[in-house]
Amino acid sequence: MAIVFQKMHGAGNDFVLLDLREQSYAIDADKARALADRHTGVGCDQLLILRQPADRECLADFEVWNADGSQAEQCGNGVRCIGLYLSRCGETPRGTFSIGGPAARIELEVLEDGQVRADMGQPEFDAVRVPVSAESEDGWYTIEAGSRNLQIGAVSMGNPHALLPVTNIRSPEITVLGAAISSHASFPQGCNAGFAQVLNPETIRLRVFERGAGETRACGSGACAAVAILHRAGLVGQKVRVLQEGGTLIIEWQGNHARLMMTGPAIHVFEGTMT
């Protein structure tokens, strides 16, 4: 049987979405890698899988598979694309609605200007919950990577993130450090490695190297993590424009135990079928 899929992207972070609530397809690591391959498959950074919800308050449950066949706990750009897809299918009510993910339930709202707003929950800074194991002082961790001692921030947005503030977001060194930090032994589950250049308290530039996908044009949970870490350090305010290669996200967080909100674009590229 032909399987219907959607090609979508959020700020250039691209996805293949398979709605398996009404069609059957046995996904595994090999199939995820094959679909994600940009030469012999459809091509994507991540694969999004929709399933029937376990919680009646959710429209669907979702899974995230990386291009290397591994699974992720969260994907900020992906959840916005799921929200847009459900809206296109006529399933969403006015206002907010929920989807269930590997890390937590996510509340979404599709806005009239084509943007999607997501409640990404509370940033988790506890080292055990990230998880991260390294010497820390004033919320910063010291690790050795690229023959240097680096001071990085770490937080979980449902998935682990590291952040290194930089003065030049175009530095060639970032490519080397991205791979080194993402797979560093201090992060037993790996991490998404972010690099942020603070332009002013309301604007940052960001690059993110994602676990299992490498550098992507945008990372939603990475943008959330960057703002949370920088806000906690007093380097940015409560509402921040995050500029990435693929587009701009707006992150709002009041700090402490407040919930963090992300607003950004979601685009449906095409619908296809595969055998």
Backbone as numpy.savetxt, mean C-alpha at the origin, in Angstrom:
# Nx Ny Nz CAx CAy CAz Cx Cy Cz
-13.21 -22.60 -18.87 -14.05 -21.40 -18.87 -13.18 -20.16 -18.87
-13.67 -19.12 -19.51 -12.96 -17.83 -19.50 -13.18 -17.15 -18.16
-12.10 -16.61 -17.60 -12.16 -15.90 -16.33 -12.06 -14.40 -16.61
-13.00 -13.64 -16.06 -13.00 -12.19 -16.26 -12.08 -11.53 -15.24
-11.28 -10.59 -15.71 -10.43 -9.83 -14.79 -10.52 -8.35 -15.12
-10.11 -7.52 -14.17 -10.06 -6.06 -14.34 -8.61 -5.61 -14.24
-8.21 -4.69 -15.12 -6.91 -4.03 -14.97 -7.18 -2.63 -14.43
-6.53 -2.29 -13.30 -6.78 -1.03 -12.62 -5.47 -0.47 -12.10
-5.49 0.80 -11.75 -4.32 1.36 -11.08 -4.73 2.50 -10.15
-3.94 2.68 -9.12 -4.09 3.80 -8.20 -2.81 4.59 -8.19
-2.81 5.76 -8.81 -1.61 6.61 -8.90 -0.44 5.87 -9.56
-0.76 5.00 -10.52 0.28 4.29 -11.26 0.69 2.97 -10.66
0.27 2.67 -9.45 0.48 1.37 -8.81 -0.60 0.45 -9.41
-0.20 -0.53 -10.26 -1.22 -1.22 -11.06 -1.54 -2.62 -10.56
-2.77 -3.03 -10.88 -3.34 -4.26 -10.34 -4.10 -5.04 -11.39
-4.10 -6.35 -11.22 -5.09 -7.23 -11.86 -6.06 -7.63 -10.75
-7.34 -7.35 -10.97 -8.36 -7.67 -9.97 -9.20 -8.84 -10.48
-9.30 -9.89 -9.67 -10.14 -11.05 -9.97 -11.26 -11.11 -8.94
-12.47 -10.96 -9.40 -13.63 -11.06 -8.52 -14.07 -12.53 -8.51
-13.72 -13.25 -7.45 -14.01 -14.68 -7.35 -15.22 -14.95 -6.47
-16.09 -13.97 -6.36 -17.34 -14.20 -5.62 -18.33 -15.01 -6.43
-18.25 -14.90 -7.77 -19.20 -15.62 -8.62 -18.51 -16.46 -9.70
-17.19 -16.45 -9.74 -16.46 -17.30 -10.68 -15.34 -18.00 -9.91
-14.89 -19.13 -10.44 -13.96 -19.98 -9.73 -12.59 -19.96 -10.40
-11.57 -19.71 -9.59 -10.19 -19.73 -10.08 -9.29 -20.01 -8.89
-8.51 -21.07 -8.95 -7.67 -21.48 -7.82 -6.34 -20.74 -7.90
-6.24 -19.64 -7.17 -5.02 -18.84 -7.21 -3.95 -19.44 -6.30
-2.71 -19.40 -6.73 -1.57 -19.79 -5.91 -0.38 -18.94 -6.31
0.77 -19.19 -5.68 1.94 -18.34 -5.93 2.38 -18.38 -7.39
2.36 -19.58 -8.00 2.80 -19.69 -9.40 1.87 -18.92 -10.33
0.56 -19.02 -10.10 -0.38 -18.31 -10.96 -0.30 -16.80 -10.75
-0.06 -16.39 -9.51 0.10 -14.96 -9.25 1.31 -14.41 -10.00
2.42 -15.13 -9.96 3.63 -14.70 -10.69 3.36 -14.65 -12.19
2.66 -15.65 -12.70 2.39 -15.71 -14.14 1.51 -14.55 -14.59
0.47 -14.24 -13.83 -0.41 -13.13 -14.19 0.30 -11.79 -14.09
1.19 -11.65 -13.12 1.88 -10.38 -12.89 2.99 -10.12 -13.90
3.45 -11.16 -14.59 4.56 -11.00 -15.53 4.17 -10.04 -16.65
4.98 -9.02 -16.87 4.64 -7.97 -17.85 4.96 -8.38 -19.29
5.64 -9.51 -19.47 5.96 -9.97 -20.82 5.05 -11.12 -21.26
4.75 -12.03 -20.34 3.98 -13.22 -20.72 2.63 -13.33 -20.02
2.33 -12.39 -19.12 1.03 -12.37 -18.44 0.29 -11.09 -18.73
-0.58 -10.71 -17.82 -1.29 -9.43 -17.96 -0.37 -8.28 -17.54
0.34 -8.48 -16.44 1.27 -7.47 -15.93 0.67 -6.62 -14.84
1.31 -6.61 -13.66 0.84 -5.78 -12.55 1.88 -5.79 -11.44
1.72 -4.83 -10.52 2.52 -4.84 -9.29 1.96 -5.85 -8.30
0.62 -5.86 -8.18 -0.06 -6.77 -7.27 -1.33 -7.32 -7.91
-1.75 -8.47 -7.41 -2.99 -9.10 -7.82 -3.98 -8.96 -6.67
-5.19 -8.47 -6.97 -6.24 -8.30 -5.97 -7.30 -9.39 -6.19
-7.63 -10.11 -5.13 -8.63 -11.18 -5.20 -9.81 -10.79 -4.33
-11.02 -10.82 -4.88 -12.23 -10.58 -4.11 -12.94 -11.90 -3.84
-13.39 -12.07 -2.58 -14.13 -13.27 -2.20 -15.38 -12.86 -1.43
-16.28 -13.82 -1.26 -17.47 -13.56 -0.47 -17.07 -13.16 0.94
-17.74 -12.18 1.52 -17.31 -11.68 2.84 -17.68 -12.63 3.97
-16.78 -12.73 4.95 -17.07 -13.49 6.16 -17.95 -12.69 7.10
-17.86 -11.36 7.02 -18.63 -10.44 7.86 -19.75 -9.84 7.02
-20.97 -9.94 7.48 -22.11 -9.43 6.72 -22.06 -7.92 6.51
-21.28 -7.23 7.34 -21.18 -5.78 7.19 -20.23 -5.36 6.06
-19.54 -6.33 5.47 -18.60 -6.04 4.38 -19.22 -6.46 3.04
-18.90 -5.71 1.99 -19.36 -6.06 0.65 -18.55 -7.21 0.07
-17.29 -7.32 0.47 -16.42 -8.38 -0.04 -15.21 -8.48 0.87
-14.54 -9.62 0.82 -13.22 -9.78 1.43 -12.18 -9.74 0.31
-10.96 -9.29 0.65 -9.93 -9.22 -0.38 -8.62 -9.83 0.08
-7.84 -10.29 -0.90 -6.47 -10.77 -0.71 -5.56 -9.96 -1.62
-4.29 -9.86 -1.23 -3.29 -9.16 -2.04 -2.13 -10.12 -2.29
-1.83 -10.35 -3.57 -0.70 -11.18 -3.98 0.31 -10.29 -4.70
1.58 -10.36 -4.26 2.63 -9.58 -4.89 3.08 -10.21 -6.20
3.83 -9.46 -6.98 4.29 -9.94 -8.28 5.21 -11.15 -8.17
5.86 -11.33 -7.02 6.75 -12.48 -6.85 6.03 -13.70 -6.29
4.70 -13.62 -6.13 3.93 -14.76 -5.65 3.70 -14.77 -4.15
4.31 -13.84 -3.43 4.07 -13.76 -1.98 2.78 -12.99 -1.73
2.28 -13.07 -0.49 1.06 -12.36 -0.14 1.37 -11.18 0.78
0.55 -10.15 0.70 0.69 -8.96 1.54 -0.54 -8.79 2.41
-0.36 -8.09 3.53 -1.46 -7.90 4.47 -2.32 -6.68 4.15
-1.74 -5.74 3.39 -2.45 -4.48 3.16 -1.98 -3.86 1.85
-2.82 -3.03 1.26 -2.46 -2.33 0.02 -3.38 -1.13 -0.13
-2.86 0.05 0.17 -3.68 1.25 0.17 -4.22 1.61 -1.21
-3.36 1.57 -2.24 -3.84 1.85 -3.59 -4.80 0.77 -4.06
-4.55 -0.46 -3.64 -5.42 -1.56 -4.02 -6.82 -1.45 -3.45
-6.94 -1.04 -2.19 -8.28 -0.94 -1.60 -9.10 0.16 -2.26
-8.43 1.24 -2.71 -9.17 2.28 -3.43 -9.69 1.74 -4.76
-8.87 0.93 -5.44 -9.32 0.33 -6.70 -10.48 -0.63 -6.47
-10.43 -1.38 -5.38 -11.55 -2.26 -5.05 -12.81 -1.45 -4.82
-12.68 -0.33 -4.11 -13.83 0.53 -3.88 -14.43 1.03 -5.18
-13.56 1.46 -6.12 -14.06 1.92 -7.41 -14.74 0.79 -8.16
-14.15 -0.40 -8.15 -14.74 -1.54 -8.86 -16.12 -1.86 -8.32
-16.27 -1.92 -7.00 -17.58 -2.22 -6.41 -18.59 -1.13 -6.75
-18.12 0.12 -6.82 -19.00 1.21 -7.21 -19.45 1.06 -8.66
-18.52 0.69 -9.55 -18.86 0.48 -10.96 -19.86 -0.67 -11.13
-19.80 -1.63 -10.22 -20.73 -2.76 -10.26 -22.10 -2.41 -9.66
-22.23 -1.20 -9.12 -23.50 -0.77 -8.53 -23.78 -1.37 -7.16
-22.73 -1.78 -6.46 -22.92 -2.47 -5.18 -22.78 -1.55 -3.97
-22.30 -0.34 -4.18 -21.96 0.50 -3.04 -23.10 1.45 -2.69
-23.33 1.66 -1.40 -24.33 2.64 -0.98 -23.76 4.04 -1.03
-24.58 5.04 -0.80 -24.06 6.40 -0.63 -23.29 6.46 0.67
-22.24 7.23 0.69 -21.44 7.32 1.90 -20.45 6.17 1.99
-20.16 5.74 3.20 -19.11 4.77 3.42 -19.63 3.34 3.32
-18.70 2.43 3.02 -18.98 0.99 3.01 -17.70 0.27 3.40
-17.79 -1.01 3.69 -16.65 -1.75 4.25 -16.27 -2.94 3.37
-14.97 -3.24 3.37 -14.45 -4.47 2.80 -13.54 -5.11 3.83
-13.43 -6.43 3.80 -12.62 -7.14 4.78 -11.28 -7.54 4.20
-10.19 -7.22 4.91 -8.86 -7.55 4.42 -8.10 -8.46 5.34
-6.90 -8.90 4.93 -6.08 -9.78 5.76 -5.70 -9.16 7.10
-5.52 -7.83 7.13 -5.10 -7.16 8.35 -6.27 -6.61 9.15
-7.26 -6.05 8.46 -8.38 -5.41 9.16 -9.46 -5.07 8.16
-10.61 -4.70 8.68 -11.69 -4.20 7.84 -11.37 -2.76 7.45
-11.67 -2.40 6.20 -11.38 -1.08 5.68 -12.70 -0.40 5.31
-12.86 0.86 5.74 -14.01 1.65 5.34 -13.61 2.55 4.18
-14.47 2.59 3.15 -14.18 3.34 1.93 -15.34 4.26 1.59
-15.03 5.29 0.81 -16.06 6.15 0.25 -15.59 6.61 -1.13
-16.41 6.36 -2.15 -16.11 6.84 -3.49 -16.67 8.25 -3.62
-15.79 9.22 -3.85 -16.18 10.62 -3.88 -16.63 11.03 -5.28
-17.33 12.14 -5.37 -17.90 12.58 -6.65 -16.84 13.00 -7.65
-15.65 13.37 -7.18 -14.61 13.84 -8.09 -13.73 12.70 -8.61
-14.17 11.45 -8.38 -13.41 10.31 -8.87 -12.35 9.83 -7.90
-12.17 10.54 -6.82 -11.23 10.11 -5.78 -11.92 9.10 -4.86
-11.10 8.31 -4.18 -11.61 7.35 -3.20 -10.93 7.62 -1.87
-11.72 7.67 -0.82 -11.22 7.96 0.53 -11.28 6.67 1.34
-10.20 6.37 2.05 -10.11 5.13 2.82 -9.67 5.42 4.25
-10.36 4.79 5.19 -9.95 4.81 6.59 -8.94 3.69 6.78
-7.67 4.05 6.97 -6.59 3.06 7.03 -6.27 2.62 8.46
-7.09 3.06 9.43 -6.90 2.61 10.80 -5.84 3.39 11.54
-5.43 2.87 12.69 -4.44 3.54 13.53 -3.04 3.01 13.22
-2.07 3.88 12.96 -0.69 3.43 12.80 -0.21 2.73 14.07
0.53 1.65 13.89 1.02 0.86 15.02 2.54 0.99 15.09
3.03 1.67 16.15 4.46 1.92 16.28 5.17 0.92 17.18
4.43 0.09 17.89 5.06 -0.88 18.79 5.97 -1.82 17.98
7.23 -1.95 18.42 8.22 -2.71 17.65 7.80 -4.15 17.43
7.14 -4.74 18.42 6.72 -6.14 18.30 5.62 -6.27 17.26
4.78 -5.25 17.14 3.66 -5.30 16.21 4.07 -4.96 14.79
5.20 -4.25 14.60 5.58 -3.84 13.24 5.78 -5.05 12.31
6.63 -6.07 12.59 7.63 -6.14 13.65 9.00 -5.65 13.15
9.79 -5.12 14.14 11.14 -4.69 13.85 12.00 -4.96 15.08
13.23 -5.38 14.84 14.15 -5.68 15.93 15.47 -4.95 15.66
15.64 -3.81 16.33 16.85 -3.01 16.16 16.94 -2.04 17.32
18.13 -1.47 17.52 18.30 -0.48 18.58 17.52 0.77 18.23
16.79 1.31 19.21 15.97 2.49 18.93 16.23 3.59 19.94
16.01 4.83 19.47 16.12 6.00 20.34 15.20 7.07 19.78
14.30 7.58 20.63 13.36 8.63 20.25 12.53 8.25 19.02
12.18 6.96 18.93 11.33 6.52 17.84 12.05 6.19 16.55
13.38 6.29 16.53 14.16 5.98 15.33 15.02 4.75 15.60
15.18 3.91 14.59 15.94 2.67 14.71 17.24 2.79 13.91
18.31 2.23 14.46 19.60 2.23 13.78 19.84 0.88 13.14
20.02 0.87 11.82 20.36 -0.36 11.10 21.55 -0.08 10.20
22.25 -1.12 9.83 23.35 -1.00 8.87 22.87 -1.50 7.52
22.98 -0.67 6.51 22.59 -1.06 5.15 23.40 -0.23 4.17
23.82 -0.86 3.09 24.62 -0.13 2.10 25.90 0.40 2.69
26.51 -0.35 3.63 27.77 0.04 4.30 27.63 1.33 5.10
26.40 1.64 5.53 26.16 2.84 6.32 25.26 2.51 7.50
25.39 3.29 8.56 24.43 3.22 9.66 23.32 4.22 9.37
22.09 3.73 9.33 20.94 4.56 8.95 20.00 4.71 10.13
19.40 5.88 10.24 18.35 6.13 11.24 17.01 6.10 10.52
16.24 5.06 10.78 14.97 4.89 10.08 13.81 4.88 11.07
12.65 5.28 10.59 11.42 5.10 11.34 10.77 3.81 10.92
9.91 3.25 11.77 9.21 2.01 11.44 7.79 2.06 12.00
6.85 1.54 11.23 5.45 1.53 11.65 4.73 0.43 10.88
3.66 -0.06 11.45 2.78 -0.98 10.73 1.49 -0.27 10.37
1.11 -0.39 9.11 -0.21 0.06 8.65 -1.05 -1.17 8.30
-0.84 -2.24 9.07 -1.38 -3.55 8.73 -0.32 -4.38 8.03
0.69 -3.71 7.50 1.89 -4.32 6.92 3.09 -3.48 7.37
4.29 -4.09 7.43 5.45 -3.38 7.99 6.08 -2.39 7.02
6.46 -1.21 7.56 7.08 -0.16 6.77 8.30 0.40 7.49
9.32 0.72 6.70 10.48 1.49 7.17 10.53 2.78 6.38
11.04 3.84 7.01 11.14 5.13 6.32 12.47 5.78 6.63
13.15 6.22 5.56 14.40 6.98 5.70 14.19 8.37 5.12
14.25 9.43 5.94 14.19 10.80 5.40 15.46 11.09 4.58
15.29 11.75 3.44 16.42 12.07 2.57 16.32 13.53 2.14
17.45 14.06 1.68 17.47 15.44 1.18 17.31 15.49 -0.34
17.58 14.37 -1.02 17.47 14.31 -2.48 16.74 13.03 -2.87
15.47 13.15 -3.26 14.66 11.99 -3.58 15.14 11.29 -4.86
15.98 11.97 -5.65 16.49 11.40 -6.90 17.86 10.76 -6.74
18.36 10.67 -5.53 19.70 10.12 -5.31 19.79 8.68 -5.83
20.83 8.35 -6.64 21.01 6.98 -7.14 21.16 5.96 -6.02
21.61 6.40 -4.85 21.82 5.50 -3.73 20.52 4.88 -3.25
19.41 5.54 -3.48 18.12 5.06 -2.98 17.77 3.70 -3.55
18.10 3.46 -4.81 17.79 2.16 -5.42 18.50 1.03 -4.69
19.74 1.25 -4.32 20.51 0.23 -3.58 19.94 0.06 -2.18
19.68 1.19 -1.51 19.18 1.12 -0.14 17.77 0.54 -0.08
16.96 0.79 -1.11 15.60 0.26 -1.10 15.58 -1.24 -1.01
16.38 -1.89 -1.82 16.45 -3.35 -1.79 17.04 -3.85 -0.48
18.06 -3.14 0.03 18.72 -3.58 1.27 17.81 -3.46 2.48
17.07 -2.34 2.58 16.20 -2.14 3.74 14.99 -3.07 3.67
14.42 -3.24 2.47 13.21 -4.06 2.32 13.42 -5.49 2.79
14.64 -6.00 2.64 14.93 -7.39 3.03 15.86 -7.46 4.24
15.97 -6.37 5.00 16.92 -6.32 6.12 16.51 -7.28 7.23
17.51 -7.86 7.87 17.26 -8.85 8.93 16.52 -8.25 10.12
16.56 -6.93 10.30 15.83 -6.30 11.40 14.32 -6.39 11.23
13.88 -6.71 10.01 12.45 -6.86 9.73 12.19 -8.33 9.39
11.79 -9.13 10.37 11.66 -10.58 10.14 10.63 -10.93 9.08
9.68 -10.05 8.81 8.70 -10.30 7.76 9.00 -9.48 6.50
10.19 -8.86 6.44 10.47 -7.91 5.37 9.71 -6.63 5.63
9.85 -5.66 4.74 9.12 -4.40 4.92 9.05 -3.67 3.59
8.15 -2.71 3.52 8.13 -1.74 2.43 9.08 -0.62 2.83
10.07 -0.35 2.01 11.10 0.63 2.34 10.77 1.96 1.67
10.52 2.99 2.46 10.16 4.30 1.94 11.28 5.30 2.12
11.32 6.29 1.21 12.30 7.37 1.27 11.53 8.67 1.05
11.61 9.58 2.03 10.79 10.80 1.99 11.66 12.04 2.03
11.36 12.96 1.14 11.97 14.30 1.16 10.89 15.28 1.57
11.07 15.92 2.72 10.09 16.88 3.23 10.32 18.22 2.54
9.33 18.66 1.75 9.43 19.95 1.07 8.96 21.08 1.97
7.91 20.83 2.73 7.38 21.74 3.74 6.46 20.92 4.63
5.90 21.48 5.71 5.07 20.68 6.61 3.81 20.11 5.96
3.43 20.58 4.78 2.21 20.09 4.11 2.51 19.25 2.88
3.79 19.07 2.51 4.11 18.38 1.26 5.39 17.57 1.40
5.35 16.33 0.93 6.56 15.51 0.87 6.63 14.82 -0.49
7.84 14.45 -0.88 8.05 13.56 -2.03 8.42 12.18 -1.47
7.95 11.13 -2.14 8.11 9.79 -1.59 8.42 8.78 -2.68
9.35 7.88 -2.38 9.59 6.67 -3.18 9.48 5.47 -2.26
8.90 4.38 -2.77 8.72 3.18 -1.94 9.12 1.94 -2.73
9.91 1.10 -2.08 10.26 -0.22 -2.60 9.43 -1.25 -1.82
8.49 -1.87 -2.52 7.54 -2.76 -1.86 8.06 -4.19 -1.79
7.75 -4.86 -0.69 8.07 -6.28 -0.59 7.43 -7.04 -1.75
8.21 -7.83 -2.43 7.67 -8.70 -3.46 7.32 -8.01 -4.77
7.54 -6.69 -4.86 7.20 -5.98 -6.10 8.29 -5.02 -6.55
9.21 -4.65 -5.66 10.24 -3.67 -6.00 9.68 -2.26 -5.95
10.35 -1.32 -6.59 9.88 0.06 -6.56 8.63 0.19 -7.44
7.58 0.78 -6.88 6.34 1.01 -7.61 6.16 2.52 -7.81
5.27 2.86 -8.73 5.04 4.28 -9.03 4.32 5.00 -7.89
3.70 4.23 -7.03 3.06 4.79 -5.84 2.79 3.66 -4.86
2.72 3.98 -3.59 2.38 3.00 -2.56 1.46 3.71 -1.56
0.21 3.25 -1.48 -0.76 3.90 -0.60 -0.44 3.71 0.86
-0.21 2.46 1.28 0.12 2.24 2.69 1.47 2.86 3.03
2.38 2.92 2.03 3.67 3.57 2.24 3.52 5.07 2.47
2.59 5.69 1.76 2.33 7.12 1.98 1.76 7.34 3.37
0.86 6.46 3.79 0.30 6.56 5.15 1.40 6.40 6.20
2.26 5.42 6.00 3.34 5.17 6.95 4.29 6.35 7.02
4.64 6.91 5.87 5.58 8.04 5.85 5.04 9.22 6.63
3.77 9.56 6.39 3.18 10.71 7.09 3.08 10.42 8.58
2.71 9.20 8.95 2.60 8.86 10.37 3.95 9.02 11.08
5.01 8.51 10.47 6.34 8.58 11.08 6.82 10.03 11.15
6.64 10.77 10.06 7.12 12.15 10.02 6.30 13.06 10.93
4.98 12.81 11.01 4.14 13.61 11.91 4.53 13.36 13.36
4.74 12.10 13.69 5.14 11.75 15.06 6.45 12.42 15.44
7.32 12.64 14.45 8.62 13.30 14.70 8.52 14.81 14.63
7.31 15.35 14.37 7.12 16.79 14.31 7.61 17.43 13.03
7.76 16.64 11.95 8.31 17.16 10.70 7.23 17.56 9.69
6.00 17.08 9.88 4.89 17.47 8.99 3.65 17.70 9.84
2.64 18.32 9.20 1.40 18.62 9.91 0.39 17.49 9.85
-0.88 17.85 10.03 -1.94 16.85 10.11 -2.54 16.50 8.75
-2.29 17.30 7.74 -2.78 17.02 6.39 -1.62 17.24 5.43
-1.26 16.17 4.70 -0.02 16.20 3.91 -0.28 15.69 2.49
0.21 16.43 1.52 0.22 15.98 0.12 1.46 15.13 -0.08
1.25 13.89 -0.52 2.37 12.97 -0.76 2.54 12.83 -2.27
3.64 13.36 -2.79 3.91 13.36 -4.22 4.74 12.13 -4.57
4.19 11.27 -5.44 4.90 10.10 -5.91 4.95 10.13 -7.43
5.74 9.28 -8.02 5.91 9.31 -9.47 4.58 9.16 -10.19
3.68 8.32 -9.66 2.41 8.06 -10.34 1.30 9.04 -10.02
1.46 9.87 -9.01 0.39 10.81 -8.66 0.49 11.25 -7.21
-0.55 11.92 -6.76 -0.57 12.54 -5.44 -1.64 11.92 -4.57
-1.29 11.63 -3.32 -2.23 11.16 -2.31 -2.31 12.21 -1.21
-3.48 12.32 -0.61 -3.67 13.21 0.55 -3.84 12.33 1.79
-2.96 12.55 2.75 -2.98 11.78 3.99 -3.31 12.72 5.14
-4.29 12.32 5.96 -4.70 13.12 7.11 -4.60 12.28 8.38
-3.86 12.80 9.36 -3.72 12.10 10.64 -3.47 13.11 11.74
-4.27 13.03 12.80 -4.17 13.96 13.92 -3.22 13.47 15.00
-2.66 12.29 14.81 -1.70 11.78 15.78 -2.35 10.96 16.87
-1.49 10.45 17.79 -1.92 9.64 18.93 -2.76 8.45 18.47
-4.00 8.35 18.94 -4.83 7.19 18.63 -5.87 7.48 17.55
-5.68 8.57 16.82 -6.61 8.92 15.76 -6.46 7.94 14.59
-7.51 7.81 13.81 -7.48 6.98 12.62 -6.94 7.80 11.46
-6.18 7.14 10.61 -5.51 7.82 9.51 -6.34 7.66 8.24
-6.54 8.76 7.52 -7.36 8.78 6.33 -6.49 9.03 5.09
-6.78 8.29 4.03 -6.06 8.43 2.76 -7.06 8.72 1.65
-6.77 9.73 0.82 -7.61 10.06 -0.33 -6.74 10.11 -1.57
-7.21 9.44 -2.63 -6.43 9.44 -3.86 -7.21 8.85 -5.02
-6.60 8.84 -6.21 -7.29 8.38 -7.40 -7.35 6.85 -7.50
-8.35 6.38 -8.24 -8.45 4.98 -8.65 -8.96 4.97 -10.07
-8.32 4.21 -10.94 -8.63 4.22 -12.37 -8.91 2.80 -12.85
-10.02 2.63 -13.57 -10.28 1.36 -14.26 -9.71 1.47 -15.66
-8.79 0.58 -16.03 -8.12 0.65 -17.32 -8.87 -0.16 -18.37
-9.13 -1.44 -18.10 -9.89 -2.26 -19.02 -10.35 -3.53 -18.33
-11.34 -4.18 -18.94 -11.79 -5.51 -18.53 -11.34 -6.51 -19.57
-10.87 -7.66 -19.12 -10.42 -8.69 -20.06 -10.85 -10.07 -19.61
-10.59 -11.04 -20.45 -10.85 -12.44 -20.09 -9.60 -13.25 -20.35
-9.42 -14.29 -19.56 -8.27 -15.19 -19.74 -8.78 -16.62 -19.66
-8.05 -17.51 -20.29 -8.43 -18.93 -20.26 -7.50 -19.67 -19.32
